Amino acid sequence: MLDLPTWLAVTRVYCNKAAIRIQWTKLKTSPICLFLDKVEVEMRTCEEPRPPNGPSPIAITAGQSEYGFAEKVVEGMSVRINSITIKVQARAFHASFELWQLQGNSLNPKWQRSDLRYTRVTDPKRGEVLTFKEINWQTLRIEADAIESDDQDLGSTPLRLITNQGRIRIALKRRIKDCNVLASKLLFILDDLLWVLTDSQLKAIIHYAKSLSEAMEKSAQQRKSMTAESLQTAPPSPVIHSLWTEPPPFSTSSPNNISQYFDLYDVKESSYHTFISRLDLHICNDSSSVDE
């Protein structure tokens, strides 16, 4: 649902308690609410990109390949999680992300709560649909530690960061005929960030980033090549026009206006962004360096 990049693979997921609330008479307009208590996720980085996600299992289970009613209902789901721990194992380091009071919702293109029918923008002529999601939390704790390094400073300097409220906004572009994700845009937003780093911790950050850059570049090249191939080989879908059942979120539904509205929020290519309202960064020498 969130289009995990192919340089990352999930190896384990655990949840101790779950509950679900469904408004059966309002499935088209109100989201299903999923409540989770404690969630643990384990991931690993891939030196070579893994195969991309296949057709949506939701659509396959519903006996369809297109972006239909079942896919819309599940993708519009609202999620509440008391605490979630994400552990990532990489070649050069291992990291953990702990989040508390996490919420995930589908929003409209202006990132506002609205009727579920307005959280999607569909262009029947292109055979593509845009969806918009936001994940927010109360507290985030990040910790990273080196696994193997010739530099002793990296191995003895764990990297820690604790932030307060934050959120991630995700825009996905899917192809209607098979639900495959064509492009995505991720925006990581923090209000205020105070971070004190030693020179060895700064060196560790650069080392960790370099260890991931090659895998991320290979994944980006894989996506570009597969997107180009799919655009060349994909035939037009014969059921595109019948799938546009929601009223468009503007006064007229002429094809030109729909295409213009789609262009306004279109995701041209996959990208990742970070926005911090206020960053207070302090860099200092290690105590050992001062003594010397």
C-alpha positions in Angstrom: 0.0 0.0 0.0 2.9 2.4 0.7 5.2 1.2 -2.1 8.2 0.0 -0.1 11.4 0.7 -2.2 13.1 -2.3 -3.8 16.3 -1.7 -1.8 14.4 -2.7 1.3 12.8 -6.0 2.1 10.5 -6.9 5.1 11.6 -10.1 6.9 9.3 -10.2 9.9 6.1 -8.5 11.2 4.5 -9.1 14.6 1.5 -7.6 16.3 0.3 -8.5 19.8 -3.3 -7.2 19.6 -5.6 -5.8 16.9 -9.2 -4.5 16.5 -11.1 -3.3 13.5 -14.2 -1.0 13.1 -16.2 -1.1 9.9 -19.1 1.1 8.9 -20.7 -1.3 6.5 -23.2 1.2 5.1 -20.6 3.9 4.5 -17.7 1.9 2.9 -17.5 4.4 0.0 -17.3 7.5 2.1 -15.9 6.5 5.6 -12.6 4.6 6.2 -12.3 1.3 7.9 -10.5 1.9 11.2 -7.7 -0.6 12.3 -6.4 -0.4 15.9 -3.1 -2.0 16.7 -1.4 -2.1 20.1 2.3 -3.1 19.7 3.9 -3.8 16.3 7.4 -5.0 15.5 8.8 -4.9 12.0 12.2 -6.3 10.8 13.8 -5.3 7.5 17.0 -5.7 5.6 18.7 -3.7 2.9 19.3 -5.4 -0.5 22.6 -4.9 -2.2 20.9 -5.8 -5.4 17.3 -4.6 -5.9 14.7 -7.2 -5.1 11.8 -7.9 -7.6 9.3 -5.1 -7.3 5.9 -5.7 -5.7 3.6 -7.7 -8.0 -0.2 -7.1 -8.6 -2.2 -6.1 -5.5 -3.2 -9.1 -3.4 -6.3 -7.3 -2.5 -7.5 -7.0 -6.1 -6.5 -10.7 -6.8 -8.5 -11.9 -3.7 -11.5 -9.9 -4.9 -11.2 -11.7 -8.3 -10.2 -8.6 -10.3 -6.9 -7.1 -11.6 -8.0 -3.5 -11.9 -8.1 -0.8 -9.3 -11.7 -1.6 -8.1 -14.0 -1.3 -5.1 -12.0 -3.7 -2.8 -8.7 -1.9 -3.5 -10.3 1.5 -2.8 -11.8 0.4 0.5 -8.6 -1.2 1.9 -6.3 1.5 0.6 -8.5 4.1 2.3 -8.2 2.4 5.7 -7.4 4.5 8.8 -4.7 3.0 11.1 -4.0 3.7 14.8 -0.9 2.1 16.5 0.1 2.7 20.1 3.8 1.8 19.5 5.8 0.4 16.6 9.4 -0.7 16.4 11.2 -1.0 13.0 14.6 -2.7 12.9 16.7 -2.4 9.8 19.8 -4.5 9.2 22.3 -3.2 6.6 25.7 -4.2 5.5 27.5 -1.5 7.4 25.1 -0.8 10.3 21.9 -1.7 12.1 19.2 0.8 13.0 16.0 0.9 15.0 13.1 3.3 14.7 10.6 3.5 17.6 7.3 5.5 17.1 4.5 6.1 19.6 0.9 7.1 19.0 1.1 6.6 15.2 -1.8 7.4 13.0 -2.2 6.8 9.2 -5.0 8.4 7.1 -6.0 9.0 3.5 -6.4 12.7 2.8 -7.5 14.7 -0.2 -4.9 16.4 -2.6 -4.8 19.4 -0.3 -3.8 17.2 2.7 -7.1 17.7 4.5 -9.6 15.2 5.9 -12.5 14.6 3.6 -14.9 12.1 2.1 -13.0 9.0 0.9 -14.2 9.6 -2.6 -12.2 12.8 -2.7 -8.9 11.2 -1.5 -8.4 9.8 -5.1 -7.8 11.6 -8.4 -8.5 9.5 -11.4 -7.8 10.3 -15.0 -9.7 7.8 -17.2 -7.9 8.9 -20.4 -4.4 8.0 -18.9 -5.8 5.0 -16.9 -4.0 6.3 -13.7 -5.1 7.1 -10.2 -3.5 9.3 -7.5 -3.9 8.6 -3.8 -2.7 10.7 -0.8 -1.8 9.5 2.7 -0.4 11.0 5.8 1.3 9.2 8.8 1.9 11.2 12.0 3.2 10.4 15.4 3.8 11.9 18.9 7.4 10.7 19.5 10.2 9.2 17.3 13.4 7.6 18.5 16.1 6.7 16.0 19.2 4.7 16.9 22.0 3.4 14.6 25.2 1.6 15.3 28.0 0.4 13.0 28.5 -3.3 12.3 31.8 -3.4 10.5 34.3 -0.5 10.0 38.0 0.0 9.9 37.5 3.2 11.8 37.3 2.5 15.6 35.3 5.8 16.1 32.4 4.5 14.0 32.2 1.2 15.9 32.1 2.9 19.3 29.8 5.8 18.4 26.1 4.9 18.3 23.9 7.5 16.7 20.8 8.6 18.6 18.0 11.0 17.8 14.7 11.7 19.6 12.1 14.0 18.1 8.6 15.1 19.1 5.7 15.4 16.7 6.3 14.7 13.0 4.6 13.3 9.9 5.2 11.8 6.5 3.1 12.6 3.5 2.9 10.1 0.7 1.5 10.5 -2.8 1.2 7.4 -5.0 0.4 7.1 -8.7 -1.0 3.7 -9.7 -2.0 2.2 -13.1 -5.7 1.3 -13.0 -5.5 -1.8 -15.1 -3.2 -3.8 -12.7 -2.8 -1.5 -9.6 1.0 -1.3 -10.1 2.7 1.8 -8.6 4.2 3.9 -11.3 5.7 6.7 -9.1 5.6 7.9 -5.5 6.5 11.1 -3.6 7.5 11.0 0.1 7.8 14.1 2.3 9.2 13.8 5.8 8.1 16.8 8.0 9.5 17.8 11.4 8.5 21.0 13.2 11.6 21.6 15.4 14.8 19.5 15.6 17.5 20.0 18.2 20.5 17.7 17.6 23.9 17.6 19.2 26.5 15.7 17.3 30.2 14.9 17.9 32.6 14.8 15.0 32.7 11.0 15.1 28.9 10.8 15.0 28.9 13.1 12.0 31.5 10.9 10.4 29.2 7.9 11.1 26.2 9.5 9.4 28.3 10.1 6.2 29.5 6.5 6.4 26.0 5.1 6.7 24.7 7.3 3.9 27.4 6.1 1.6 26.7 2.5 2.4 23.1 2.9 1.3 23.7 5.2 -1.7 24.7 2.4 -4.2 21.7 0.2 -3.3 19.3 3.2 -3.6 20.8 4.2 -7.0 20.4 0.7 -8.4 16.8 0.6 -7.1 16.1 4.0 -8.8 17.5 2.7 -12.1 15.4 -0.4 -11.9 12.2 1.6 -11.4 13.0 3.9 -14.3 13.6 1.0 -16.7 10.5 -0.9 -15.6 8.3 2.2 -15.8 9.6 2.9 -19.4 8.9 -0.7 -20.4 5.4 -0.7 -18.9 4.5 2.5 -20.7 5.6 1.0 -24.0 3.9 -2.4 -23.6 0.8 -1.7 -21.6 -2.3 -1.8 -23.8 -5.2 0.6 -23.0 -7.6 -0.8 -20.5 -11.1 -1.4 -21.8 -12.7 -0.9 -18.4 -11.2 2.5 -17.5 -14.3 4.5 -18.1 -16.5 2.3 -16.0 -14.2 2.7 -13.0 -14.8 6.4 -12.6 -17.8 6.2 -10.3 -17.0 8.9 -7.8 -18.0 12.5 -8.4 -14.9 14.5 -9.2 -14.0 17.1 -6.5 -14.8 20.1 -8.8 -18.0 21.4 -10.4 -17.6 20.0 -13.9 -16.6 16.5 -15.0 -15.5 17.2 -18.5 -12.4 15.2 -19.6 -10.3 18.3 -20.1 -10.9 19.5 -16.5 -10.2 16.1 -15.1 -6.9 15.9 -16.9 -6.0 19.4 -15.8 -6.8 18.6 -12.2 -4.8 15.4 -12.4 -1.8 17.4 -13.9 -2.0 19.7 -10.9 -1.1 16.9 -8.4 0.6 14.4 -10.7 3.7 12.6 -9.5 6.0 12.7 -12.4 8.7 10.5 -10.9 9.6 8.9 -7.5 11.3 11.3 -5.1 12.0 11.7 -1.4 12.0 15.1 0.5 12.7 16.4 4.0 11.2 19.6 5.5 12.3 20.9 8.9 10.7 24.1 10.2 13.5 24.9 12.6 16.9 23.0 12.8 19.2 23.6 15.8 22.4 21.6 15.1 25.4 21.6 17.4 28.6 19.9 16.3 31.4 19.4 18.9 34.7 17.5 19.3 34.8 14.2 21.2 36.0 14.4 24.7 38.9 12.1 23.8 40.0 14.5 21.1 40.0 17.4 23.5 42.2 15.6 26.0 44.7 14.8 23.4 
